[in-house]
Amino acid sequence: MADDGRFLCRELCSLEQGELRILDALRWPTPLGTGLRIYTGVGIEAAVLRGTGPGGVDITEIARVAGITVISACGPAGEGAVTLRIAEGSLDLPTALPETDLFDDLDVFIAQRHHETPDQLAEWLRYHTAHHGLTGVVLFDRSEPGPSQKEFATAMQAAVRDIGEIQRFVLVTSPLALGRTKYPALGDPALAPRRKNRSFTPDRWRAPLAEAGLYDILKWRFLTRAGAVIALDPCDVLRPSGDGIGAFQATRKSHTGLMPVQGQMIYPWRVRKGRDPSLGDHICRADPPVRAPGRWALAPKRAAAGTVWLPGAVAGMAGLADETLNYDRASS
């Protein structure tokens, strides 16, 4: 499958060697050579990395925020892989160039896909283009690499082709599993509240996210120049605004540039026989309401460079209590 300008596929520069687990590495030209931003996995002791001499990478800063380790470094001019010294010797680390121009001034969802089909995603996209003005998507596919992942990408490209409002769609994958160890896939009944029978098959590919740094990686790779970004997943539906202003426009106009997104669980009345559940099947609410995870909406150009994007918050920035968005999370 070839990129067509509107639909692009990208893979994180991830690798594991010995104690070291690197999620991604970005490289860009500077007047003195190359700037580098390297993300390590949760729980990795950054001391396994070492500064090095001429021709290699010099580490200038190691920052830890909310369990994320971000390494800033500089290196020789050029493109492609760089050489890192580690406790066990050295390794050649692949790098990627940030592509923030792709989403310049677009209104974008940043989302994870676990099980959803292209048809379900197309329904989700059409709703939000119609009601909120969605124009771009960065979707991280949490499925395991293989033929089914490639088939999904091909089908998703065809689905996006029929949604003219989407100006850019980037499908991102990783060669490493990013879920919690010894957890089932998200959506498994074993993860349901008050579930007594906890037997399940671990699925680190689709388990709840363990590597919170993923969202900050996607920020620096693609989204620092976006007009507005909302962190939601394909099972999440923004409620229509009573005043007719879409969620992205409301975010751009907000006082701080950041709006908390508050959620509530919704459930299907019934699922039609032989068909996958759709968003329209989910018309039931619990009494009292069951809260869904907190999410956020942000105008990136109004945020300081040092803010860190996490799945449920933007570290280093706060919104106003009376400026919020609301969404419903479809659950079985």
Residue, then its C-alpha position, 0 to 999 in steps of 0.5 A: m500500500a502506497d501513501d497517497g498524500r492524505f493517508l500516510c503510514r508511519e512506524l516508530c523507531s523502536l528497539e530493545q537491546g539488553e536492558l534498554r527499551i527505546l520507544d522512538a527517536l527523533r532527529w532534526p538538523t541544527p546549525l551545529g549538527t543534529g538535535l535528538r529527542i529519545y524516549t525510553g520505556v517506562g521503568i528503564e534506567a537511563a543510566v544504561l545510556r552513556g555520552t560518547g565522543p566524536g562521531g557519536v551522540d552526546i547526551t545533554e539532558i535526561a528529563r523524567v516527567a510522569g514516569i516518562t524518560v526523555i533524553s535530549a542529545c546532539g550528534p553529527a549532521g546527517e540523516g538516518a541512524v545514530t550510534l548510541r553508547i550503552a552499558e553493554g557496548s553500542l547500538d545503531l538507533p534508527t531515527a525519524l524526522p518530525e513531520t509537524d507540517l502535515f497537520d499545520d492548523l488542522d483540527v485533529f484527533i489523537a487516538q488508539r485503535h485496539h479492535e475497531t474495524p474500518d467501518q466502525l472507524a469510518e462511522w466515528l469519523r463521519y460523525h465528528t466531521a459533521h458535528h465538530g469539524l474534524t479535519g485530521v487524525v493521528l491513529f496509533d494501531r495497537s494491533e500486532p504486526g502481521p498480515s491483519q495489520k496490513e489488511f486493516a491499513t489498506a481497508m482504512q485507506a479506502a474508508v478515508r478516501d470516501i470522507g472528503e473532510i479528512q485532509r490528513f490521516v496518519l496511521v502509526t504502528s510500533p514493532l514493540a508491544l506497548g501494553r501492560t504486561k500480564y493484562p488482557a486486551l482492552g475490552d476483555p470482560a476480565l477488565a469490567p468493574r466488579r468482574k469476579n471471574r478474572s481468568f483471561t489470556p494476556d495480550r500485551w499488544r492490545a492491553p491498556l497502555a503502559e507507555a504513557g510517553l506515546y502521546d508526547i512522541l506523537k506530539w513532537r512527531f506530528l502535532t505541534r503545529a496543529g490548530a486543535v488536538i483532542a485525545l479520544d479513542p474510536c469508542d468515544v463520541l463527543r456530544p454536540s454543543g448546545d450553542g452550535i460551536g464544535a469542540f475544536q473551535a471551542t478549544r481554539k477560543s478557550h481562555t487557556g488553550l486547554m479544555p478538560v474532556q469529561g466522559q460517561m459510559i454508555y451501553p448498547w440496547r442490543v447488537r444486531k445479529g451477525r453485525d458488529p456493534s455500532l455507535g448507534d447501538h449504544i443508547c443506554r446510560a447507567d443510573p447513577p452514571v459511570r464515569a469514563p476516563g478523563r481526556w483533553a483538548l488542546a490548542p498546541k500553538r498556545a501551549a509552552a514547549g515544555t508541556v508533556w502530553l499524556p493519555g489523560a492530561v497535559a502535564g504543565m498546563a491547566g484548563l478552567a473548571d467552567e470550560t469543559l467538553n463532554y463525551d460518551r464512551a461506548s462499552s459492552 
